[in-house]
Amino acid sequence: MAVLVDAPRWAAHGTTWAHLVSDTSLDELHAFAERAGVPRRAFDLDHYDVPAERHSELVALGAEPVSAREMVVRLAASGLRVSGRDRERARRADLAARWAALVPGADAVGEELLRRWSEPHRTYHGTAHLADCLRSVQVAAEGLGTVPRTVLLALWFHDAVHEGEAVRDEERSAQLARDLLAPLVGAPSRSGGASGPGSLGPGVPGRGALDEGASGPGVPDAGASGPGVPDEGVSGPRPTSDAHTAPLTPADVDEVARLVLLTTHHDPAPGDVAGALVSDADLAVLAGSPTTYRRYVRRVRAEYAHVDDGAWRVGRAEVLRSLLATEHLFATPVGRDRWESRARANVAGEIEALTTP
C-alpha cells in the first residue's frame, strides 16, 4: 500500500483540507478512495481533496501520513504528479465541457470566451478565476436550490472583457453577453437544470454598495503548496453539473447582462438571489487563506503594473476601505457565515501593508 495523506492545512468552505495520493498508481488511489467512501468528484487530476474530519479515519484505513513536502517529492518521483502546464490544459478542457453542457450547440461562443479569458495580460482575471467562480457559486448556493443558468452565464461573461478600466470593462462585458447570446435565443437545448433568476426560492438579504474597483476576485482555495493543487482553485469537492434544458429566452439574455453589470459594484438588492450569488462568487477570494490572498494581491497588482506604486497604494487602499465600510461583504447566507470574518481580516491586513511606510 502506497497511499499517502498529508496534514489538513488548506482552508476552504469552513474547514481545512488534506490531499490523498498514491505514489504507485491512480488505480490504487481510486480503489482506496472507493473503499473509504471518498466521492469521485473530489478527485483532481492527481489527488483527492479530503476534509480534516476524515484524516484520522483514512490513516486508520491504511493511508500513510506524510508531510506536504514528502508527498510532493514522492508523487513527483512516481511520475504521477500533474504539472502546472498540464493542469492548465485540463482546466481549459473542463471549462469547455462545462460550456457545452450549459449552452449546447454554441461551441464557437465558448471558444471565443475561453480565448478572451486566456489573454496573456491576465495574471489574475484568467481561466483560473473563471473556474474558481464556477466552483464558489455552488458553495454559495448551498441551501438555496439549483444555481440558475443565467447566474452561470453571467460568471462566464463577467470579466470576458478585461482591459483594466473599471466600469467600462463591465459595460463591455455585458454588451458582449448580449451580442453573443442573442443569436442563441430559442435554440433547442438538452440535459437537465434550471433557467432564469427565480429558481433559487427564498430571497437572501441584500447589503450596501460595494465597489471593488480594479480587483474582481474569485474563490478561497487551499494555498500554493499542495501537491498538484491548482495554482488557483478550491481544494474540495468538485461542483455539480452545469447542464440545462430550456432554450435561452430574451429575458435570459437581459438577466445575464444585468448580472454582469452588477459586478461593477457588487451591490445586489435585498431579495436578489441571483445577484447575491454572482457577487459572492466573484468576491470569495477575499476569504482565502493568507497565502492565497497574498498571491491574489500580487496577481492583481501585476495586471496594473503600468500604475505608479504610489498611486496604486492610494487607490487600492481607498477601494479596500470602501469594502470594509459596507455592512456585509457577502450577500448569501453561506458567504456571510463562512467567508465574511476571514475576508475582513485579509482586507484589513492589506490596507495596513499599503499604508505602512
C-alpha positions in Angstrom: 0.0 0.0 0.0 1.4 3.4 -1.1 -1.5 5.7 -0.5 -0.3 8.9 1.2 -2.2 11.6 3.1 -0.8 14.9 4.2 -1.9 17.1 7.2 -5.1 19.1 6.6 -3.7 22.6 6.2 -5.5 24.2 3.2 -8.6 26.3 4.3 -11.8 26.4 2.2 -15.5 26.1 2.8 -15.3 26.4 6.6 -12.9 23.6 7.1 -9.3 22.6 6.2 -8.4 20.0 3.6 -5.7 17.4 3.1 -4.6 15.6 -0.1 -4.8 11.9 -0.7 -2.4 10.5 -3.3 -0.8 7.3 -4.4 2.9 7.1 -5.4 2.3 3.8 -7.2 -0.8 4.1 -9.5 -4.0 6.0 -9.9 -5.9 2.7 -9.9 -4.6 2.1 -6.4 -5.7 5.6 -5.4 -9.2 5.2 -6.8 -9.6 1.8 -5.2 -8.6 3.1 -1.8 -10.9 6.1 -2.2 -13.8 3.9 -3.1 -13.3 1.7 -0.1 -13.0 4.8 2.1 -16.2 6.4 0.7 -14.3 9.4 -0.7 -16.5 10.6 -3.7 -15.0 10.5 -7.1 -15.9 14.2 -7.6 -13.2 15.0 -5.0 -10.5 13.8 -7.4 -8.4 16.5 -9.1 -6.1 15.0 -11.7 -3.5 13.5 -9.3 -5.1 13.7 -5.8 -8.3 13.6 -3.8 -9.2 16.5 -1.6 -10.4 15.3 1.8 -11.7 17.3 4.7 -9.9 17.4 8.0 -12.5 15.4 9.8 -11.7 12.4 7.7 -7.9 12.4 8.1 -7.7 10.1 11.1 -10.2 7.7 9.5 -8.1 7.5 6.3 -4.9 6.8 8.3 -6.8 4.0 10.2 -7.8 2.5 6.8 -4.1 2.4 5.8 -3.1 5.7 4.3 0.4 6.7 5.3 0.5 10.2 7.0 3.3 12.3 5.5 4.4 15.9 5.3 3.4 18.0 2.4 7.0 18.2 1.3 7.4 14.4 1.4 4.2 14.0 -0.5 5.4 16.3 -3.3 8.8 14.5 -3.6 7.2 11.0 -3.7 4.5 12.0 -6.1 6.9 13.7 -8.4 9.3 10.7 -8.3 6.4 8.4 -9.2 5.7 10.3 -12.4 2.0 10.8 -11.4 2.2 14.5 -10.4 0.4 16.7 -12.9 2.4 19.7 -13.9 1.1 23.2 -13.9 1.1 23.3 -17.7 -0.9 20.1 -17.9 -3.2 21.4 -15.2 -3.9 24.5 -17.2 -4.7 22.4 -20.3 -7.0 20.3 -18.1 -8.7 23.4 -16.8 -9.4 24.6 -20.3 -10.8 21.2 -21.3 -13.0 21.1 -18.2 -14.3 24.7 -18.9 -15.0 23.8 -22.5 -17.0 20.8 -21.3 -18.9 22.9 -18.8 -19.8 25.4 -21.5 -21.0 22.7 -23.9 -23.4 21.4 -21.1 -24.5 24.9 -20.3 -25.3 26.0 -23.9 -25.2 23.0 -26.2 -24.5 23.7 -29.8 -22.7 27.0 -29.1 -19.2 25.8 -29.1 -17.9 28.8 -31.1 -19.2 31.1 -28.4 -17.5 29.0 -25.7 -14.2 29.1 -27.7 -14.4 32.8 -28.0 -14.9 33.3 -24.3 -12.0 30.9 -23.4 -9.8 32.8 -25.9 -10.7 36.0 -24.0 -10.2 34.5 -20.6 -6.8 33.2 -21.8 -5.4 36.6 -22.9 -1.7 36.9 -21.8 -2.1 40.1 -19.8 -4.5 38.3 -17.4 -2.3 37.4 -14.4 -5.4 37.2 -12.2 -8.5 37.5 -14.3 -7.9 34.4 -16.3 -9.3 30.9 -16.7 -8.4 30.1 -13.1 -10.6 32.9 -11.8 -13.4 31.8 -14.1 -13.1 28.2 -12.8 -13.0 29.4 -9.2 -16.1 31.5 -9.7 -18.0 28.5 -11.1 -16.9 26.4 -8.1 -17.6 29.0 -5.4 -21.1 29.8 -6.7 -22.0 26.2 -6.0 -20.8 26.7 -2.4 -22.6 30.0 -2.0 -25.9 28.4 -3.3 -26.0 25.7 -0.5 -29.5 25.7 0.9 -30.8 27.9 -1.9 -31.5 25.4 -4.6 -30.1 24.9 -8.1 -27.9 27.6 -9.5 -29.8 29.3 -12.4 -28.3 29.1 -15.8 -28.4 32.9 -16.0 -26.1 33.1 -13.0 -23.6 30.6 -14.6 -23.7 32.5 -17.8 -23.1 35.8 -16.0 -20.0 34.4 -14.4 -18.7 33.2 -17.8 -19.2 36.8 -19.2 -18.4 39.0 -16.1 -14.7 39.5 -16.9 -14.9 38.5 -20.6 -13.7 42.0 -21.4 -10.8 42.9 -19.1 -8.7 45.9 -20.2 -8.1 47.4 -16.7 -10.9 50.0 -17.0 -13.3 49.7 -14.1 -16.9 50.2 -15.0 -16.1 50.3 -18.8 -14.9 46.6 -18.6 -18.2 45.6 -17.0 -20.2 47.5 -19.5 -18.3 46.0 -22.4 -18.7 42.5 -20.9 -22.4 43.0 -20.6 -22.7 44.1 -24.2 -20.6 41.1 -25.3 -23.1 38.9 -23.5 -25.9 40.5 -25.4 -24.0 40.2 -28.7 -23.0 36.6 -28.3 -26.2 35.2 -26.6 -28.8 37.0 -28.7 -28.3 34.7 -31.7 -28.8 31.7 -29.4 -32.2 32.7 -28.2 -34.7 29.9 -29.0 -32.1 27.3 -29.9 -33.0 23.9 -28.6 -31.0 22.5 -25.6 -30.6 19.3 -23.8 -29.9 17.8 -20.3 -31.4 19.0 -17.1 -31.3 22.0 -14.9 -32.9 25.4 -14.1 -33.1 28.6 -16.1 -34.0 32.1 -15.0 -33.4 34.2 -11.9 -36.1 32.9 -9.8 -35.3 29.2 -9.4 -33.4 29.5 -6.1 -36.5 30.1 -3.9 -36.5 32.4 -1.0 -34.5 35.7 -1.3 -31.4 36.5 0.6 -30.7 39.7 2.4 -29.1 42.5 0.4 -26.3 44.8 1.6 -24.9 48.3 1.0 -23.0 49.4 -2.1 -19.7 47.7 -2.6 -17.2 49.0 -5.2 -14.2 46.7 -5.5 -12.8 48.7 -8.4 -9.9 47.0 -10.2 -9.9 43.7 -8.4 -12.6 41.2 -9.2 -11.6 38.1 -7.1 -12.7 34.6 -7.1 -12.9 31.8 -4.6 -10.8 30.9 -1.5 -8.5 28.0 -2.2 -6.1 25.6 -0.5 -3.0 27.7 -0.8 0.0 27.3 -3.1 2.0 24.5 -1.6 -0.2 21.4 -2.1 0.9 18.5 -4.3 -0.6 19.1 -7.7 -3.2 21.5 -6.3 -4.1 24.1 -8.9 -2.4 27.5 -8.6 -5.9 28.8 -8.2 -9.0 26.8 -7.3 -10.7 25.4 -4.3 -9.4 22.4 -2.5 -12.6 20.4 -2.0 -15.4 18.6 -3.8 -15.8 19.3 -7.5 -19.1 21.1 -8.3 -22.2 19.7 -9.8 -23.1 19.6 -13.5 -23.8 22.8 -15.3 -26.2 21.1 -17.8 -29.5 22.7 -18.7 -32.5 22.1 -20.9 -34.7 25.1 -21.8 -33.7 27.3 -24.7 -32.5 30.7 -24.0 -35.0 33.5 -24.0 -34.7 37.3 -24.5 -35.4 37.6 -20.7 -32.4 35.3 -20.0 -30.1 37.5 -22.1 -31.4 40.6 -20.3 -30.8 38.9 -17.0 -27.3 37.9 -17.8 -26.4 41.4 -18.9 -27.9 42.8 -15.6 -25.9 40.4 -13.5 -22.6 41.2 -15.3 -23.2 44.9 -14.7 -23.8 44.1 -11.0 -20.2 43.1 -10.7 -19.2 46.7 -11.1 -20.2 47.5 -7.5 -21.3 44.1 -6.1 -24.4 45.6 -4.6 -27.4 43.1 -5.1 -30.7 44.4 -3.8 -32.5 42.7 -1.0 -34.1 39.5 -2.4 -31.9 39.5 -5.5 -30.8 35.9 -5.1 -29.1 35.6 -8.5 -27.3 38.9 -7.9 -26.1 37.7 -4.5 -24.7 34.5 -6.0 -22.8 36.3 -8.7 -21.4 38.9 -6.3 -20.3 36.4 -3.7 -18.7 34.1 -6.3 -16.7 37.0 -7.6 -15.6 38.2 -4.2 -14.9 34.9 -2.5 -11.1 35.0 -2.9 -11.1 37.8 -0.3 -11.8 35.0 2.2 -8.9 32.8 1.1 -6.0 31.6 3.3 -3.3 34.2 3.9 -1.1 32.5 1.3 -4.0 32.5 -1.2 -4.8 36.1 -0.5 -1.2 37.3 -0.9 -1.0 35.5 -4.2 -4.2 37.1 -5.4 -2.9 40.6 -4.4 0.3 40.0 -6.3 -1.5 38.9 -9.4 -4.0 41.8 -9.4 -1.1 44.2 -8.9 0.7 42.7 -11.9 -2.3 43.4 -14.1 -1.8 47.1 -13.2 2.0 47.2 -13.5 1.6 50.4 -15.5 0.3 52.2 -12.5 2.8 54.1 -10.3 3.4 52.3 -7.0 2.4 55.4 -5.0 -0.8 55.9 -7.0 -1.6 52.2 -6.7 -1.2 52.2 -2.9 -3.5 55.2 -2.5 -6.1 54.0 -5.0 -6.1 50.4 -3.8 -6.3 51.4 -0.1 -9.3 53.6 -1.0 -11.1 50.7 -2.7 -10.4 48.4 0.3 -11.6 50.9 2.8 -14.9 51.1 0.9 -15.1 47.3 1.2 -14.8 47.4 5.0 -17.2 50.3 5.2 -20.1 48.1 4.0 -22.3 46.3 6.5 -21.6 43.0 4.7 -19.1 42.0 2.1 -21.1 38.9 1.1 -24.8 38.7 0.3 -25.6 35.0 0.6 -26.1 33.2 4.0 -23.1 30.9 3.2 -20.9 33.8 2.3 -21.7 35.7 5.5 -21.3 32.6 7.7 -18.2 31.1 6.2 -16.3 33.9 4.4 -17.1 37.3 6.0 -14.8 37.3 9.0 -11.8 36.0 7.2 -12.3 38.3 4.3 -12.5 41.3 6.5 -9.2 40.3 8.2 -7.5 39.8 4.9 -8.7 43.2 3.6 -7.7 45.0 6.8 -4.2 43.4 6.6 -3.7 44.6 3.1 -4.7 48.1 4.0 -2.2 48.1 6.8 0.5 46.9 4.4 -0.4 49.5 1.8 -0.3 52.4 4.3 2.7 51.4 6.3 5.8 53.3 5.2 
